[in-house]
Amino acid sequence: MIRSCNPSVIRSSTRDLTRFVRAAQGGDSRAVDDLLAAIRPSLVGYFARRVPLDAAEDLAQVTLIRVVGALHRIQPERADSYVARVAQNLLRTARWRQARDRRRYVSADQGNRIEGGDTSDADADYHELLFAVRRASARVLPRDLRVIVAAVLRGHTPAEIAAAQRVSPITIRTRLLRARALLRRELGSYLNPSPVAALLVRSEVADDAA
């Protein structure tokens, strides 16, 4: 049984979440957007108090992906508890991975510090990843998602993309969730921990800060 929701995770009205989930389960696609819009700010705030902002945005998006994927089996009256449990489990896993990576780094580096400001290797890795994302997008994403991902990689925010397409920014964010899920499966070898999501999150960080 899912435990009661930690109030520090989801601050939206339980009644609203129940209504959105019921409507979404009944086939109302607008209710899915409403649900994601209602819980996303709380998720970002919850994670951002515990991890860096980039990681918080990424974890919030993964939580939303999990919620959308499990929508048909969420009990509407316990939606807040379900979201809280997913968020808490993801945070626990992220912290475990961070600790594991730190141990690996110390073991491999044997305590030596890396000095200097040469970023050529990092730049090369970034451009290699960028090329891989574009290639995978062309291979696995439908056209509507390819257009959005291409715009994000050019530096446009979800709000700018939404304005150009004359749709809601929430619609763009929802489509980005779908694109991330597809690209994660396609680019598994690059996900350490999740640079593909980080690439697609950058525009949303700028969008929220605007």
N, CA and C of each residue as an Amber inpcrd file, in Angstrom:
protein
   630
   0.8450000  -1.1970000   0.0000000   0.0000000   0.0000000   0.0000000
   0.8790000   1.2450000   0.0000000   0.4910000   2.2530000  -0.7800000
   1.2540000   3.4880000  -0.8570000   1.0390000   4.3100000   0.4020000
   2.1250000   4.8020000   0.9640000   2.0240000   5.6100000   2.1670000
   1.4210000   6.9720000   1.8630000   1.0120000   7.6520000   2.9220000
   0.4590000   8.9920000   2.7480000   1.5090000   9.9050000   2.1490000
   1.0380000  10.8680000   1.3720000   1.9480000  11.7670000   0.6760000
   2.7020000  12.6590000   1.6420000   3.9870000  12.7920000   1.4100000
   4.7880000  13.7600000   2.1390000   4.4180000  15.1480000   1.6250000
   3.9130000  16.0580000   2.4570000   3.4620000  17.3600000   1.9690000
   4.5700000  18.1920000   1.3610000   5.8470000  17.8380000   1.6250000
   6.9390000  18.6040000   1.0400000   7.1680000  18.2480000  -0.4200000
   6.4960000  17.2070000  -0.9230000   6.6840000  16.7960000  -2.3100000
   5.6520000  17.4630000  -3.2120000   4.3860000  17.2250000  -2.9710000
   3.3230000  17.7490000  -3.8250000   2.4830000  18.7490000  -3.0460000
   2.4080000  19.9710000  -3.5640000   1.6620000  21.0200000  -2.8790000
   0.3290000  21.3340000  -3.5650000   0.0550000  20.6700000  -4.6760000
  -1.2080000  20.9000000  -5.3630000  -2.3610000  20.3000000  -4.5620000
  -3.5530000  20.7970000  -4.7970000  -4.7340000  20.2990000  -4.1130000
  -4.9740000  18.8340000  -4.4490000  -5.1840000  18.0220000  -3.4070000
  -5.4910000  16.6070000  -3.6190000  -6.7560000  16.4560000  -4.4480000
  -7.7240000  17.3280000  -4.2100000  -8.9750000  17.2670000  -4.9660000
  -8.7290000  17.5280000  -6.4460000  -7.8590000  18.5000000  -6.7540000
  -7.5500000  18.7970000  -8.1550000  -6.8550000  17.6180000  -8.8220000
  -5.8670000  17.0310000  -8.1340000  -5.1540000  15.8970000  -8.7130000
  -6.0960000  14.7280000  -8.9640000  -6.9900000  14.4770000  -8.0180000
  -7.9670000  13.3970000  -8.1880000  -8.8230000  13.6440000  -9.4240000
  -9.2580000  14.8770000  -9.5850000 -10.1050000  15.2200000 -10.7350000
  -9.3390000  15.0710000 -12.0450000  -8.0860000  15.5440000 -12.0790000
  -7.2870000  15.4540000 -13.3020000  -7.0340000  13.9960000 -13.6890000
  -6.6990000  13.1670000 -12.7020000  -6.4020000  11.7600000 -12.9900000
  -7.6460000  11.0480000 -13.5000000  -8.7700000  11.2820000 -12.8700000
 -10.0110000  10.6410000 -13.3230000 -10.3580000  11.0520000 -14.7460000
 -10.2100000  12.3390000 -15.0340000 -10.5230000  12.8220000 -16.3790000
  -9.5570000  12.2360000 -17.4010000  -8.2740000  12.1640000 -17.0440000
  -7.2740000  11.6050000 -17.9590000  -7.5330000  10.1260000 -18.2110000
  -7.8980000   9.4000000 -17.1740000  -8.2080000   7.9810000 -17.3370000
  -9.4580000   7.7750000 -18.1810000 -10.3010000   8.8020000 -18.2270000
 -11.5000000   8.7310000 -19.0530000 -11.2720000   9.1410000 -20.4930000
 -10.0180000   9.4670000 -20.8350000  -9.6950000   9.7930000 -22.2210000
  -9.5630000  11.2710000 -22.5190000  -9.6010000  12.1180000 -21.5020000
  -9.4780000  13.5630000 -21.7100000  -7.9930000  13.9250000 -21.7920000
  -7.4930000  14.1720000 -23.0090000  -6.0690000  14.4670000 -23.1860000
  -5.6850000  15.7930000 -22.5410000  -6.6120000  16.7360000 -22.4800000
  -6.3200000  18.0220000 -21.8380000  -6.0440000  17.8280000 -20.3460000
  -6.7050000  16.8470000 -19.7550000  -6.5050000  16.5940000 -18.3290000
  -5.0870000  16.1170000 -18.0410000  -4.4650000  15.4140000 -18.9990000
  -3.0740000  14.9850000 -18.8130000  -2.1750000  16.2100000 -18.7060000
  -2.3730000  17.1760000 -19.6120000  -1.5970000  18.4150000 -19.5540000
  -1.8380000  19.1440000 -18.2360000  -3.0950000  19.1850000 -17.8020000
  -3.4230000  19.8640000 -16.5460000  -2.7450000  19.1820000 -15.3610000
  -2.7270000  17.8570000 -15.3830000  -2.0930000  17.1060000 -14.2990000
  -0.5980000  17.3970000 -14.2410000   0.0710000  17.3440000 -15.3950000
   1.5150000  17.6000000 -15.4260000   1.8290000  19.0300000 -14.9970000
   1.0010000  19.9680000 -15.4570000   1.2180000  21.3700000 -15.0810000
   1.0270000  21.5770000 -13.5850000   0.1220000  20.8100000 -12.9860000
  -0.1670000  20.9770000 -11.5600000   0.9550000  20.4460000 -10.6780000
   1.5830000  19.3420000 -11.0920000   2.5650000  18.7110000 -10.2040000
   4.0100000  19.0830000 -10.5170000   4.2870000  19.5660000 -11.7270000
   5.6780000  19.8280000 -12.0990000   6.3670000  20.8570000 -11.1960000
   5.7550000  22.0200000 -10.9080000   6.4560000  22.9950000 -10.0510000
   6.8230000  22.4280000  -8.6850000   5.9180000  21.6460000  -8.0960000
   6.2130000  21.0480000  -6.7920000   7.3660000  20.0640000  -6.8860000
   7.3980000  19.2920000  -7.9680000   8.4750000  18.3200000  -8.1370000
   9.8230000  19.0130000  -8.2920000   9.8680000  20.0420000  -9.1390000
  11.1290000  20.7650000  -9.3300000  11.5880000  21.3730000  -8.0100000
  10.6580000  21.9740000  -7.2730000  11.0130000  22.5640000  -5.9890000
  11.5050000  21.5270000  -4.9940000  10.8470000  20.3840000  -4.9550000
  11.2390000  19.3060000  -4.0370000  12.6560000  18.8250000  -4.3370000
  12.9250000  18.5380000  -5.6140000  14.2510000  18.0380000  -5.9790000
  15.3200000  19.1240000  -5.8450000  14.9720000  20.3760000  -6.1980000
  15.9650000  21.4560000  -6.1880000  16.4620000  21.7660000  -4.7820000
  15.6880000  21.4220000  -3.7620000  16.1530000  21.6160000  -2.3870000
  17.1540000  20.5460000  -1.9690000  17.3460000  19.5480000  -2.8290000
  18.1820000  18.4120000  -2.4480000  19.3120000  18.1110000  -3.4270000
  19.1550000  18.5350000  -4.6840000  20.1770000  18.2900000  -5.7030000
  20.3150000  19.5500000  -6.5530000  21.3820000  19.6710000  -7.3690000
  21.5240000  20.8370000  -8.2490000  20.3340000  20.9860000  -9.1910000
  20.1290000  22.2140000  -9.6730000  18.9370000  22.5140000 -10.4660000
  18.8320000  21.6470000 -11.7150000  19.9400000  21.4510000 -12.4410000
  19.8840000  20.6270000 -13.6470000  19.3870000  19.2230000 -13.3220000
  19.9270000  18.6520000 -12.2500000  19.5000000  17.3140000 -11.8430000
  18.0520000  17.3300000 -11.3700000  17.6470000  18.4140000 -10.6960000
  16.2670000  18.5260000 -10.2190000  15.2890000  18.5510000 -11.3850000
  15.6130000  19.3230000 -12.4250000  14.7560000  19.3760000 -13.6110000
  14.6600000  17.9950000 -14.2540000  15.7930000  17.3230000 -14.3320000
  15.8170000  16.0010000 -14.9520000  14.9800000  15.0100000 -14.1530000
  15.1450000  15.0060000 -12.8360000  14.3780000  14.0910000 -11.9910000
  12.8840000  14.3940000 -12.0540000  12.5350000  15.6790000 -12.1200000
  11.1230000  16.0390000 -12.2430000  10.5390000  15.4920000 -13.5430000
  11.3030000  15.6000000 -14.6330000  10.8140000  15.1000000 -15.9140000
  10.6710000  13.5800000 -15.8960000  11.6200000  12.8970000 -15.2680000
  11.5200000  11.4400000 -15.1760000  10.2840000  11.0520000 -14.3600000
  10.0220000  11.7970000 -13.2840000   8.8250000  11.5290000 -12.4820000
   7.5680000  11.6810000 -13.3300000   7.5050000  12.7390000 -14.1290000
   6.3370000  12.9580000 -14.9800000   6.1810000  11.8330000 -15.9950000
   7.3020000  11.3580000 -16.5380000   7.2440000  10.2390000 -17.4790000
   6.6530000   9.0090000 -16.7900000   7.1090000   8.7530000 -15.5570000
   6.5890000   7.6010000 -14.8110000   5.0890000   7.7540000 -14.5460000
   4.6750000   8.9610000 -14.2010000   3.2570000   9.2020000 -13.9110000
   2.4090000   8.9620000 -15.1560000   2.8530000   9.5090000 -16.2950000
   2.1000000   9.3140000 -17.5360000   2.0420000   7.8320000 -17.8930000
   3.1600000   7.1280000 -17.7230000   3.1990000   5.7110000 -18.0620000
   2.3140000   4.8550000 -17.1780000   2.1040000   5.2960000 -15.9380000
   1.3040000   4.5050000 -14.9900000  -0.0950000   5.0670000 -14.7930000
  -0.4820000   6.0120000 -15.6270000  -1.7280000   6.7450000 -15.4030000
  -2.9400000   5.8240000 -15.2890000  -2.9600000   4.7660000 -16.0830000
  -4.1370000   3.8910000 -16.1110000  -4.3130000   3.0990000 -14.8190000
  -3.2430000   2.9770000 -14.0120000  -3.3570000   2.1740000 -12.7930000
  -3.2030000   2.9890000 -11.5050000  -3.1800000   4.3090000 -11.6170000
  -3.1200000   5.1550000 -10.4250000  -4.5200000   5.3020000  -9.8420000
  -4.6510000   5.1000000  -8.5430000  -5.9330000   5.3580000  -7.8930000
  -6.1120000   6.8730000  -7.7850000  -7.1390000   7.4350000  -8.4040000
  -7.2760000   8.8970000  -8.4490000  -7.1990000   9.5640000  -7.0850000
  -7.8530000   8.9720000  -6.0840000  -7.8770000   9.6070000  -4.7670000
  -6.5290000   9.5040000  -4.0460000  -5.5990000   8.7120000  -4.5880000
  -4.2750000   8.5720000  -3.9840000  -3.1810000   9.0280000  -4.9470000
  -3.5490000   9.8690000  -5.8940000  -2.5850000  10.3230000  -6.8960000
  -1.4160000  11.0580000  -6.2580000  -1.7030000  11.8970000  -5.2440000
  -0.6160000  12.6440000  -4.6120000   0.3750000  11.7030000  -3.9370000
  -0.1380000  10.6470000  -3.3060000   0.7390000   9.6750000  -2.6590000
   1.5890000   8.9300000  -3.6770000   0.9850000   8.6020000  -4.8150000
   1.7370000   7.8870000  -5.8490000   2.8770000   8.7570000  -6.3750000
   2.5750000  10.0110000  -6.6970000   3.6000000  10.9130000  -7.2230000
   4.7150000  11.0990000  -6.1980000   4.3440000  11.2620000  -4.9330000
   5.3450000  11.4460000  -3.8840000   6.2520000  10.2320000  -3.7720000
   5.6600000   9.0620000  -3.8560000   6.4680000   7.8440000  -3.7330000
   7.4420000   7.7120000  -4.8970000   6.9720000   7.9920000  -6.1110000
   7.8630000   7.9350000  -7.2780000   9.0120000   8.9200000  -7.1180000
   8.6920000  10.1550000  -6.7100000   9.7240000  11.1850000  -6.5530000
  10.7450000  10.7840000  -5.4960000  10.2790000  10.2830000  -4.3710000
  11.1890000   9.9000000  -3.2960000  12.0820000   8.7340000  -3.7100000
  11.5230000   7.7720000  -4.4420000  12.3250000   6.6440000  -4.9090000
  13.3760000   7.0870000  -5.9190000  12.9990000   7.9940000  -6.8200000
  13.9570000   8.4950000  -7.8060000  15.0840000   9.2740000  -7.1310000
  14.7370000  10.0670000  -6.1250000  15.7660000  10.8180000  -5.4030000
  16.7190000   9.8670000  -4.6920000  16.1780000   8.8380000  -4.0790000
  17.0190000   7.8550000  -3.3870000  17.9710000   7.1770000  -4.3730000
  17.4520000   6.8160000  -5.5470000  18.2900000   6.1750000  -6.5590000
  19.3640000   7.1300000  -7.0710000  18.9910000   8.3930000  -7.2910000
  19.9550000   9.3830000  -7.7820000  21.0840000   9.5840000  -6.7830000
  20.7540000   9.6440000  -5.5080000  21.7860000   9.8180000  -4.4870000
  22.6940000   8.5990000  -4.4160000  22.1160000   7.4160000  -4.5570000
  22.9290000   6.2000000  -4.5520000  23.8990000   6.1990000  -5.7290000
  23.4180000   6.6180000  -6.9060000  24.2840000   6.6560000  -8.0830000
  25.3970000   7.6900000  -7.9180000  25.0600000   8.8350000  -7.3210000
  26.0810000   9.8500000  -7.0890000  27.1700000   9.3220000  -6.1670000
  26.7690000   8.6480000  -5.0990000  27.7420000   8.0830000  -4.1670000
  28.5920000   7.0220000  -4.8520000  27.9600000   6.1930000  -5.6730000
  28.7030000   5.1570000  -6.4030000  29.7050000   5.7800000  -7.3620000
  29.2670000   6.8180000  -8.0960000  30.1620000   7.4670000  -9.0510000
  31.3340000   8.1420000  -8.3500000  31.0690000   8.7330000  -7.1700000
  32.1680000   9.3520000  -6.4220000  33.1880000   8.3040000  -5.9920000
  32.6990000   7.1430000  -5.5610000  33.6260000   6.0810000  -5.1570000
  34.4560000   5.6080000  -6.3430000  33.8170000   5.4750000  -7.5020000
  34.5440000   5.0460000  -8.6940000  35.5950000   6.0750000  -9.0930000
  35.2310000   7.3540000  -8.9810000  36.1650000   8.4110000  -9.3690000
  37.3930000   8.3970000  -8.4660000  37.1670000   8.2870000  -7.1700000
  38.2840000   8.2830000  -6.2270000  39.1790000   7.0810000  -6.4760000
  38.5570000   5.9320000  -6.7520000  39.3380000   4.7210000  -6.9940000
  40.1780000   4.8530000  -8.2550000  39.5880000   5.3800000  -9.3210000
  40.3030000   5.4920000 -10.5930000  41.3620000   6.5840000 -10.5530000
  41.0410000   7.6470000  -9.8680000  41.9440000   8.8000000  -9.8510000
  43.0280000   8.6750000  -8.7950000  42.8080000   7.8100000  -7.8150000
  43.7580000   7.5840000  -6.7240000  44.1100000   8.8800000  -6.0050000
  43.0950000   9.7070000  -5.8590000  43.2700000  10.9140000  -5.0740000
  43.8930000  12.0730000  -5.8090000  44.2860000  11.8900000  -7.0760000
  44.8980000  12.9950000  -7.8200000  43.8310000  13.9390000  -8.3430000
  44.0510000  15.2200000  -8.2360000  43.0970000  16.2060000  -8.7220000
  43.4110000  16.5780000 -10.1600000  42.3520000  16.7900000 -10.9130000
  42.5150000  17.2310000 -12.2910000  42.5580000  18.7490000 -12.2980000
  43.6450000  19.3160000 -12.8140000  43.8130000  20.7580000 -12.8140000
  43.7960000  21.2840000 -14.2420000  43.6650000  22.6270000 -14.3400000
  43.7100000  23.2630000 -15.6490000  42.3350000  23.5390000 -16.1850000
  42.2660000  24.4140000 -17.1930000  40.9800000  24.8410000 -17.7330000
  40.7220000  24.3520000 -19.1310000  41.4370000  23.3260000 -19.5990000
  41.2480000  22.8280000 -20.9570000  39.9320000  22.0870000 -21.0470000
  39.0230000  22.5810000 -21.8730000  37.7010000  21.9600000 -22.0020000
  37.5230000  21.2890000 -23.3520000  38.6230000  21.0430000 -24.0660000
  38.4930000  20.4920000 -25.4140000  37.8480000  19.1150000 -25.3990000
  38.2200000  18.2700000 -24.4260000  37.6280000  16.9330000 -24.3520000
  36.1350000  17.0210000 -24.0610000  35.7690000  17.9120000 -23.1270000
  34.3510000  18.0700000 -22.7940000  33.5670000  18.5830000 -23.9960000
  34.1630000  19.5360000 -24.7260000  33.4890000  20.0580000 -25.9150000
  33.3020000  18.9630000 -26.9590000  34.3260000  18.1470000 -27.1350000
  34.2300000  17.0590000 -28.1110000  33.1430000  16.0720000 -27.7130000
  33.0900000  15.7430000 -26.4130000  32.0530000  14.8290000 -25.9330000
  30.6650000  15.4130000 -26.1600000  30.5330000  16.7220000 -25.8870000
  29.2340000  17.3710000 -26.0530000  28.7850000  17.3190000 -27.5100000
  29.6940000  17.6500000 -28.4290000  29.3180000  17.6620000 -29.8410000
  29.0440000  16.2480000 -30.3560000  29.7630000  15.2740000 -29.8290000
  29.4840000  13.8880000 -30.2040000  28.0840000  13.4860000 -29.7500000
  27.7370000  13.8740000 -28.5140000  26.4050000  13.5710000 -27.9980000
  25.3320000  14.2920000 -28.8040000  25.5980000  15.5530000 -29.1360000
  24.6360000  16.3290000 -29.9150000  24.3560000  15.6530000 -31.2540000
  25.4220000  15.1970000 -31.9050000  25.2630000  14.5070000 -33.1850000
  24.4640000  13.2180000 -33.0050000  24.7500000  12.4860000 -31.9200000
  24.0480000  11.2280000 -31.6690000  22.5590000  11.4670000 -31.4260000
  22.2350000  12.5390000 -30.6990000  20.8280000  12.8560000 -30.4350000
  20.1070000  13.1890000 -31.7360000  20.7490000  13.9900000 -32.5810000
  20.1230000  14.3480000 -33.8600000  19.9200000  13.1230000 -34.7400000
  20.9160000  12.2650000 -34.7710000  20.8100000  11.0590000 -35.5950000
  19.7140000  10.1340000 -35.0660000  19.6620000   9.9750000 -33.7410000
  18.6270000   9.1250000 -33.1470000  17.2420000   9.7330000 -33.3440000
  17.1450000  11.0570000 -33.2670000  15.8550000  11.7210000 -33.4720000
  15.3100000  11.4170000 -34.8560000  16.1900000  11.4850000 -35.8570000
  15.7560000  11.2150000 -37.2240000  15.3230000   9.7640000 -37.3940000
  15.8870000   8.8860000 -36.5700000  15.6160000   7.4590000 -36.7200000
  14.3650000   7.0060000 -35.9670000  14.1150000   7.5540000 -34.7730000
  13.0640000   6.9700000 -33.9330000  11.9010000   7.9120000 -33.6050000
  12.0590000   9.2060000 -33.8320000  10.9990000  10.1260000 -33.4300000
  10.0580000  10.4380000 -34.5870000   8.7510000  10.5330000 -34.3080000
   7.8260000  11.0210000 -35.3360000   8.1200000  12.4900000 -35.6360000
   7.6010000  12.9750000 -36.7520000   7.9800000  14.3040000 -37.2240000
   7.6790000  15.3970000 -36.2040000   6.5220000  15.3320000 -35.5280000
   6.1780000  16.4100000 -34.6020000   7.1740000  16.5020000 -33.4530000
   7.6880000  15.3460000 -33.0050000   8.6760000  15.3640000 -31.9290000
  10.0530000  15.7780000 -32.4440000  10.3900000  15.3820000 -33.6730000
  11.6800000  15.7890000 -34.2430000  11.7730000  17.3010000 -34.3490000
  10.6800000  17.9320000 -34.7530000  10.6710000  19.3920000 -34.9000000
  10.9440000  20.0620000 -33.5550000  10.3110000  19.5540000 -32.4990000
  10.4860000  20.1500000 -31.1720000  11.9040000  19.9360000 -30.6600000
  12.4230000  18.7210000 -30.7930000  13.7810000  18.4340000 -30.3240000
  14.7980000  19.2800000 -31.0800000  14.6170000  19.4100000 -32.3930000
  15.5370000  20.2290000 -33.1820000  15.5230000  21.6750000 -32.7050000
  14.3400000  22.1840000 -32.3800000  14.2370000  23.5610000 -31.8940000
  14.9180000  23.7190000 -30.5420000  14.7480000  22.7270000 -29.6620000
  15.4020000  22.7680000 -28.3500000  16.9200000  22.7720000 -28.5130000
  17.4290000  21.9300000 -29.4030000  18.8750000  21.8570000 -29.6070000
  19.4320000  23.1360000 -30.2170000  18.5680000  23.9120000 -30.8750000
  19.0050000  25.2110000 -31.3990000  18.9370000  26.3020000 -30.3420000
  18.4380000  25.9490000 -29.1440000  18.4280000  26.9110000 -28.0480000
  17.0950000  27.5530000 -27.7510000  16.0270000  27.1160000 -28.4130000
  14.7100000  27.6990000 -28.1710000  14.0760000  27.1010000 -26.9170000
  13.3050000  27.9030000 -26.2070000  12.6150000  27.4410000 -25.0100000
  11.2580000  26.8570000 -25.3900000  10.6560000  26.0470000 -24.4880000
   9.3140000  25.5350000 -24.7650000   8.3000000  26.6400000 -25.0420000
   8.4240000  27.7680000 -24.3450000   7.4890000  28.8740000 -24.5770000
   7.6340000  29.4190000 -25.9950000   8.8750000  29.5370000 -26.4650000
   9.1090000  30.0370000 -27.8230000   8.5920000  29.0520000 -28.8650000
   8.8290000  27.7650000 -28.6190000   8.3540000  26.7440000 -29.5550000
   6.8280000  26.7260000 -29.5780000   6.2210000  26.8400000 -28.3880000
   4.7580000  26.8490000 -28.3020000   4.1770000  28.0390000 -29.0580000
   4.8120000  29.2010000 -28.9180000   4.3250000  30.3880000 -29.6190000
   4.4180000  30.2030000 -31.1280000   5.5160000  29.5980000 -31.5870000
   5.6920000  29.3870000 -33.0220000   4.6730000  28.3900000 -33.5650000
   4.3300000  27.3840000 -32.7560000   3.3850000  26.3580000 -33.2050000
   1.9440000  26.6730000 -32.8090000   1.7680000  27.7600000 -32.0480000
   0.4400000  28.1850000 -31.6020000  -0.2540000  27.1060000 -30.7770000
   0.5030000  26.5560000 -29.8350000  -0.0480000  25.5790000 -28.8950000
   0.3830000  25.9810000 -27.4930000  -0.1220000  25.2660000 -26.4920000
   0.2320000  25.5510000 -25.1070000   1.6580000  25.0950000 -24.8060000
   2.4140000  25.8570000 -23.9820000   3.7360000  25.3810000 -23.5510000
   3.6750000  24.0260000 -22.8650000   2.5680000  23.7450000 -22.1750000
   2.4160000  22.4380000 -21.5310000   2.3810000  21.3330000 -22.5780000
   1.7600000  21.6070000 -23.7240000   1.7400000  20.6220000 -24.8070000
   3.1560000  20.3240000 -25.2790000   3.9700000  21.3690000 -25.4030000
   5.3580000  21.1760000 -25.8290000   6.1230000  20.3780000 -24.7880000
   5.9280000  20.6990000 -23.5090000   6.6220000  19.9580000 -22.4520000
   6.2080000  18.4830000 -22.4550000   4.9260000  18.2190000 -22.6820000
   4.4470000  16.8380000 -22.7230000   5.0890000  16.0800000 -23.8770000
   5.1940000  16.7350000 -25.0290000   5.8250000  16.0840000 -26.1760000
   7.3170000  15.8650000 -25.9420000   7.9430000  16.7850000 -25.2140000
   9.3500000  16.5860000 -24.8610000   9.5210000  15.3630000 -23.9600000
   8.5560000  15.1360000 -23.0800000   8.6060000  13.9380000 -22.2370000
   8.6200000  12.6840000 -23.1020000   7.7500000  12.6510000 -24.1030000
   7.7020000  11.4950000 -25.0000000   9.0150000  11.3450000 -25.7550000
   9.5570000  12.4710000 -26.2300000  10.8120000  12.4180000 -26.9850000
  11.9440000  11.8960000 -26.1130000  12.0130000  12.3660000 -24.8710000
  13.0720000  11.9110000 -23.9710000  12.9910000  10.4110000 -23.7310000
  11.7600000   9.9290000 -23.5200000  11.5960000   8.4980000 -23.2550000
  12.0980000   7.6750000 -24.4370000  11.7800000   8.0950000 -25.6500000
  12.2300000   7.3710000 -26.8410000  13.7400000   7.4680000 -27.0180000
  14.2960000   8.6520000 -26.7770000  15.7320000   8.8380000 -26.9700000
  16.5480000   8.1170000 -25.9020000  16.0170000   8.0350000 -24.6900000
  16.7220000   7.2970000 -23.6450000  16.9290000   5.8410000 -24.0530000
  15.8830000   5.2380000 -24.6050000  15.9990000   3.8340000 -25.0140000
  16.9770000   3.6840000 -26.1740000  16.9860000   4.6590000 -27.0680000
  17.8350000   4.5790000 -28.2540000  19.3000000   4.8610000 -27.9350000
  19.5480000   5.7240000 -26.9540000  20.9100000   6.1790000 -26.6650000
  21.3760000   5.7090000 -25.2940000  21.0970000   4.4720000 -24.9700000
  21.4390000   3.9610000 -23.6480000  22.9100000   4.0800000 -23.3170000
  23.7930000   3.9280000 -24.2980000  25.2290000   3.9600000 -24.0250000
  25.7170000   5.3420000 -23.6220000  24.9190000   6.3730000 -23.9250000
  25.3230000   7.7310000 -23.5790000  24.7900000   8.1740000 -22.2240000
  23.8960000   7.4040000 -21.6370000  23.1800000   7.8650000 -20.4530000
  23.9580000   7.5720000 -19.1810000  24.8990000   8.4350000 -18.8460000
  25.6880000   8.2670000 -17.6270000  25.9790000   9.6310000 -17.0050000
  25.0720000  10.1810000 -16.1400000  23.8390000   9.5300000 -15.7630000
  22.7010000   9.7580000 -16.7420000  22.5750000  10.9800000 -17.3430000
  21.4860000  11.2200000 -18.2850000  21.7320000  12.4880000 -19.0880000
  22.8020000  12.5520000 -19.8820000  23.0910000  13.7710000 -20.6280000
  22.0760000  14.0850000 -21.7020000  21.3900000  13.0720000 -22.2450000
  20.3690000  13.3530000 -23.2510000  19.2700000  14.2040000 -22.6430000
  18.8100000  13.8030000 -21.4560000  17.7890000  14.6040000 -20.7860000
  18.3240000  15.9870000 -20.4580000  19.6040000  16.0590000 -20.0580000
  20.1820000  17.3610000 -19.7260000  20.1740000  18.2850000 -20.9300000
  20.4570000  17.7310000 -22.1130000  20.4200000  18.5490000 -23.3210000
  19.0370000  19.1480000 -23.5280000  18.0050000  18.3390000 -23.3210000
  16.6480000  18.7890000 -23.5790000  16.0710000  19.5880000 -22.4260000
  16.7170000  19.5390000 -21.2550000  16.2430000  20.2950000 -20.1030000
  16.7420000  21.7280000 -20.1320000  17.8960000  21.9770000 -20.7570000
  18.5020000  23.3090000 -20.7130000  17.5290000  24.3950000 -21.1320000
  16.7620000  24.1340000 -22.1790000  15.8290000  25.1520000 -22.6560000
  14.7520000  25.4300000 -21.6280000  14.3450000  24.4010000 -20.8580000
  13.2950000  24.6030000 -19.8720000  13.8160000  25.3960000 -18.6840000
  15.0930000  25.1970000 -18.3330000  15.6750000  25.9890000 -17.2590000
  15.6620000  27.4600000 -17.6470000  16.0650000  27.7460000 -18.8950000
  16.0490000  29.1260000 -19.3790000  14.6300000  29.6610000 -19.4360000
  13.6980000  28.7940000 -19.8190000  12.2990000  29.1990000 -19.9270000
  11.7420000  29.5790000 -18.5670000  12.0500000  28.7700000 -17.5400000
  11.5450000  29.0510000 -16.1980000  12.1900000  30.2870000 -15.5990000
  13.4460000  30.5640000 -15.9890000  14.1520000  31.7060000 -15.4270000
  13.7630000  33.0150000 -16.0940000  13.1330000  32.9250000 -17.2830000
  12.7940000  34.1340000 -18.0420000  11.7070000  34.9400000 -17.3430000
